Amino acid sequence: MLTGSFIYQTPPLRVRFGAGALGQLGDEIGAIGGTRALILSTPFQKSDAEALAARIGPMAAGVFAEARMHTPVEVTALALQAFADCGADCIVSYGGGSTIGLGKAIAWRNNALHLVVATTYAGSEVTNILGETEARVKTTRRDPRIRPEAVIYDPELTLGLPVAMSVASGLNAIAHAVEGLYASDANPVTSLMAVEGIAALQKALPAICRNPADLGARSEALYGSWLCGTVLGSVAMALHHKLCHTLGGALDLPHAETHAILLPHTVAFNALAAARALDPAARLFDGDLGGGLYDLALSLGAPMALRDLGVGRDDLGRIADLAVKNPYANPREVTQGGILALLEAAWAGTRPTPL
């Protein structure tokens, strides 16, 4: 029975979903009011971005293929200059979290229209959150202008996503939904989305590992990541995202892998304090959400320990100190000692138990 009151605000967002949806990119640019797009990508996806520019012909104003993890402000400055120089009036971000972050950083500064062609399971394409790094410190802001106007989800574009990247990206998406369940402003609508998104990825990721060319599984994973990202974009973040942003900004760690490693441990940290909120997701994992997520990640061949990413044990105290400064709201009190114990377990890669 539904009791109490809540607020749920539906963001203005246009989504085109389906195999072959990329073929309508020109139409989608026009639908949001754009005419000339600067296409963004990482260096790794530069050839894909150039092919995309060729596909839309005169609607492509140029290509900027220098997006980097954690959205360094110096890269954003270069991209803003490229946007101005090529006479663009909108942005197309082709890729995952790094490219989407750069597109958001541009749009937040110059109010450019922003369309995302999602090629991973990052989920950030549907959020109003921007994380940027300056002098190895990552800060986060939320603003309605940050959320893109439109997203294209074409599962055919994810068929070439390596299994390891698919797994890390999918676990990253699950983290968005899990944390949304115990967010300070969670509501029944976002909680339903969260559990549905987790269930979709729990089903899809093993299937992708068995057969990376399984279009049905790729579609299921994109659907799940869309839901998980929508949750993150609708409610407040808490400890998990604070820790991941702190680690990523301070040590330049890979974003999705950091989320994948920390997730079981942040869940275990909050398991008792947020037991009621987490129960629907825990039931997907036989009642043990932290342990179940750890076992899922292990079965998928995901990285399991921060030390595997090159984090030194002597880094943990500094990260714990940074994480307790201006902490997000969290179900359990955040203390330096508690965070250090969490990080020690994540560094060693041991199976978590409620702390």
C-alpha positions in Angstrom: 0.0 0.0 0.0 1.3 3.4 -1.0 1.5 5.9 1.9 3.1 9.3 2.3 3.8 11.9 -0.3 6.6 12.5 -2.7 7.8 14.6 -5.7 8.7 13.2 -9.0 9.6 15.6 -11.9 9.7 14.2 -15.4 12.6 15.8 -17.4 12.0 17.0 -20.9 13.9 14.4 -23.0 13.5 12.9 -26.4 14.6 9.2 -26.8 14.8 7.1 -30.0 15.4 3.5 -29.2 15.9 0.5 -31.5 18.2 -1.3 -33.9 19.1 1.0 -36.8 18.0 4.1 -34.9 21.3 5.8 -35.9 19.9 6.1 -39.4 17.6 8.8 -38.1 20.3 11.0 -36.6 19.7 13.9 -39.0 16.0 13.8 -38.2 16.8 13.8 -34.5 19.1 16.8 -34.8 16.4 18.7 -36.5 13.8 17.6 -34.0 15.6 19.4 -31.2 16.2 22.5 -33.3 19.7 21.9 -34.4 21.2 22.5 -37.9 25.0 22.2 -37.6 26.5 19.7 -35.1 30.0 19.5 -33.6 30.5 15.7 -33.2 32.4 14.7 -30.1 34.3 11.5 -29.4 37.3 10.1 -27.6 40.5 9.6 -29.7 39.7 5.8 -29.8 36.3 6.5 -31.5 37.6 9.3 -33.9 37.0 7.2 -37.0 33.5 6.5 -36.0 32.8 10.1 -35.3 34.2 11.0 -38.7 32.0 8.4 -40.4 29.1 9.9 -38.5 29.9 13.3 -39.9 30.0 11.9 -43.4 26.7 10.3 -42.8 24.9 13.6 -42.0 26.8 15.7 -44.6 26.2 19.4 -44.3 24.6 19.0 -40.8 28.1 18.2 -39.5 30.0 21.3 -38.6 33.1 19.4 -37.5 34.6 16.7 -35.3 36.4 17.1 -31.9 37.8 13.8 -30.9 39.7 14.6 -27.7 37.3 13.7 -25.0 38.9 12.3 -21.9 37.9 10.6 -18.6 36.7 12.8 -15.8 36.1 15.8 -18.1 39.3 17.9 -17.5 38.5 21.6 -17.7 41.4 22.2 -20.1 39.9 19.8 -22.7 36.5 21.6 -22.3 38.2 24.9 -23.1 39.6 23.5 -26.3 36.2 22.0 -27.3 34.5 25.3 -26.7 36.9 27.0 -29.0 36.3 24.3 -31.7 32.6 24.8 -31.3 32.9 28.5 -31.9 35.4 28.1 -34.8 33.2 25.7 -36.8 30.0 27.7 -36.4 28.1 24.8 -34.7 24.7 25.4 -33.0 24.5 21.9 -31.4 26.5 19.0 -30.1 26.4 15.3 -30.9 28.2 13.2 -28.3 29.1 9.8 -29.8 30.3 7.4 -27.2 30.1 6.8 -23.4 30.6 8.7 -20.2 33.8 10.6 -21.2 32.3 12.0 -24.4 28.9 12.7 -22.9 30.6 14.5 -20.0 32.4 16.8 -22.4 29.2 17.5 -24.3 27.5 18.4 -21.0 30.4 20.6 -20.0 30.1 22.5 -23.3 26.3 22.8 -23.1 26.4 24.0 -19.5 28.7 26.8 -20.5 27.2 28.0 -23.8 23.6 26.5 -23.8 24.2 24.5 -26.9 21.6 21.9 -27.9 23.0 18.4 -27.1 22.1 15.0 -28.6 23.8 11.8 -27.4 24.4 8.7 -29.4 25.0 6.2 -26.6 27.5 3.4 -27.3 28.0 2.1 -23.7 25.8 1.6 -20.7 27.0 4.7 -18.9 23.6 6.1 -18.3 24.9 9.7 -17.9 23.1 10.7 -21.1 19.9 11.0 -19.2 21.2 12.8 -16.1 21.5 16.5 -15.2 24.9 15.8 -13.5 28.3 17.0 -14.6 31.5 15.9 -13.0 34.7 17.9 -14.0 38.3 17.6 -13.0 40.7 20.5 -12.3 44.1 20.1 -10.7 43.2 16.4 -9.9 40.1 17.3 -7.9 36.8 16.2 -9.3 33.7 18.3 -8.5 30.1 17.6 -9.4 27.2 19.9 -10.1 23.6 19.5 -11.1 21.6 21.9 -13.3 18.7 21.4 -15.7 20.9 22.8 -18.6 23.3 19.9 -18.2 20.8 17.2 -19.3 20.9 16.5 -23.0 17.8 17.3 -25.1 17.8 13.9 -26.9 19.3 10.4 -26.9 19.6 7.7 -29.6 19.9 4.2 -28.3 20.8 1.9 -31.1 21.9 -1.6 -29.8 23.7 -2.3 -33.0 26.3 0.3 -32.0 27.1 -1.7 -28.9 27.8 -5.0 -30.7 31.5 -4.1 -31.0 31.8 -3.0 -27.4 34.4 -5.3 -25.8 33.0 -7.7 -23.2 35.2 -6.2 -20.5 34.0 -2.7 -21.2 30.4 -4.0 -21.5 30.6 -5.6 -18.0 32.2 -2.6 -16.3 29.8 -0.2 -17.9 26.8 -2.3 -17.0 27.9 -2.6 -13.4 28.4 1.2 -13.3 24.8 1.5 -14.5 23.6 -0.8 -11.7 25.4 1.4 -9.2 23.2 4.3 -10.3 20.0 2.4 -9.6 21.2 0.8 -6.3 22.1 4.2 -4.9 18.8 5.7 -6.1 16.9 3.2 -3.9 18.2 4.8 -0.7 18.6 8.3 -1.9 17.3 11.0 0.5 14.6 12.0 -2.1 13.8 8.5 -3.5 10.2 7.9 -4.5 8.1 4.9 -5.6 8.5 5.8 -9.3 12.3 5.9 -9.3 12.5 2.9 -7.1 10.4 0.8 -9.6 12.7 2.0 -12.4 15.7 1.1 -10.3 14.7 -2.5 -9.7 13.6 -3.0 -13.3 16.9 -1.6 -14.5 19.0 -3.8 -12.2 17.0 -6.8 -13.2 17.5 -6.1 -16.9 21.3 -5.8 -16.5 21.5 -8.8 -14.2 19.9 -10.8 -17.1 21.7 -9.1 -20.0 25.3 -9.0 -18.9 25.8 -12.8 -18.5 24.2 -13.3 -21.9 26.6 -10.7 -23.5 29.5 -12.6 -21.9 28.3 -15.8 -23.5 27.7 -14.2 -26.9 28.7 -10.5 -27.5 26.7 -10.5 -30.8 23.4 -11.3 -29.0 21.4 -8.3 -30.2 18.5 -9.1 -27.8 20.9 -9.0 -24.8 22.5 -5.8 -26.1 19.0 -4.2 -26.3 18.1 -5.4 -22.8 21.4 -3.9 -21.5 20.7 -0.5 -23.1 17.2 -0.6 -21.8 18.5 -1.3 -18.3 21.1 1.4 -18.5 18.5 3.9 -19.6 16.4 3.2 -16.6 19.4 3.2 -14.2 20.6 6.5 -15.6 17.1 8.0 -15.3 17.1 7.1 -11.6 20.4 8.8 -11.1 19.2 11.9 -12.9 16.0 12.1 -10.8 17.3 11.7 -7.2 20.3 12.7 -5.1 23.6 10.9 -5.0 25.1 9.5 -1.9 28.3 7.8 -0.6 29.0 5.5 -3.6 29.2 8.3 -6.2 31.1 10.5 -3.8 33.8 7.8 -3.3 34.0 7.0 -7.1 34.4 10.7 -8.0 37.0 11.2 -5.3 39.0 8.2 -6.4 38.7 9.0 -10.1 39.6 12.6 -9.8 42.5 12.1 -7.4 44.1 9.0 -9.0 42.8 9.3 -12.6 41.2 5.8 -12.4 38.9 4.4 -15.1 35.4 5.5 -14.3 33.3 2.4 -14.9 35.8 0.0 -13.4 36.0 2.0 -10.2 32.2 1.9 -9.9 32.2 -1.8 -10.5 34.8 -2.5 -7.8 33.3 -0.2 -5.2 29.6 -1.1 -5.7 29.4 -4.3 -3.5 31.4 -2.6 -0.7 29.3 0.6 -0.6 26.2 -1.5 -0.6 27.5 -3.6 2.3 28.4 -0.3 4.1 24.8 0.9 3.8 23.1 -2.5 4.0 21.8 -2.3 7.5 21.0 1.4 7.6 19.1 1.1 4.3 17.7 -2.4 4.5 14.1 -1.6 3.8 14.9 0.6 0.8 17.3 -2.0 -0.7 15.1 -5.0 -0.1 13.5 -5.1 -3.5 16.9 -5.2 -5.2 18.3 -7.7 -2.6 15.5 -10.1 -3.5 17.0 -10.3 -7.0 20.2 -11.7 -5.4 18.6 -14.1 -2.8 18.6 -11.5 -0.1 22.2 -10.5 -0.1 22.7 -7.5 -2.3 26.3 -6.7 -1.6 27.4 -10.3 -1.8 25.2 -11.0 -4.8 26.7 -8.1 -6.7 30.2 -9.2 -5.8 29.4 -12.7 -7.1 27.8 -11.3 -10.3 30.9 -9.2 -11.0 33.2 -12.1 -10.3 31.2 -14.4 -12.6 31.5 -11.7 -15.4 35.2 -11.4 -15.1 35.1 -7.8 -13.8 38.0 -6.2 -12.0 37.4 -7.0 -8.3 40.0 -4.9 -6.4 41.3 -1.3 -6.3 44.8 -2.6 -6.2 44.2 -4.1 -9.7 43.7 -0.5 -11.0 47.1 0.5 -9.5 45.8 2.0 -6.3 48.4 1.9 -3.6 47.4 0.9 -0.1 49.0 4.1 1.2 46.6 6.1 -1.0 43.5 5.0 1.0 43.9 7.3 4.0 44.1 10.3 1.7 41.0 9.2 -0.2 39.1 8.6 3.0 40.0 12.1 4.2 38.9 13.7 0.9 35.6 11.6 0.9 34.5 12.9 4.3 34.8 16.5 3.3 31.4 17.9 2.3 29.8 14.4 2.1 26.6 13.7 0.3 23.5 12.7 2.4 23.8 8.9 3.1 21.7 6.4 5.1 24.6 5.7 7.4 26.9 8.2 9.0 30.0 8.8 7.0 33.2 8.7 9.1 36.9 8.6 8.2 37.3 5.2 10.0 34.2 3.7 8.3 35.2 4.9 4.9 38.8 3.6 5.4 37.5 0.2 6.3 35.3 0.2 3.2 38.2 1.2 1.0 40.5 -1.5 2.6 38.0 -4.2 1.7 37.6 -2.8 -1.9 41.4 -2.5 -2.2 41.9 -6.1 -1.3 38.9 -7.3 -3.3 37.4 -9.5 -0.6 33.7 -10.5 -0.6 31.9 -7.9 1.4 29.7 -8.4 4.5 27.6 -5.7 6.1 30.0 -3.4 8.0 
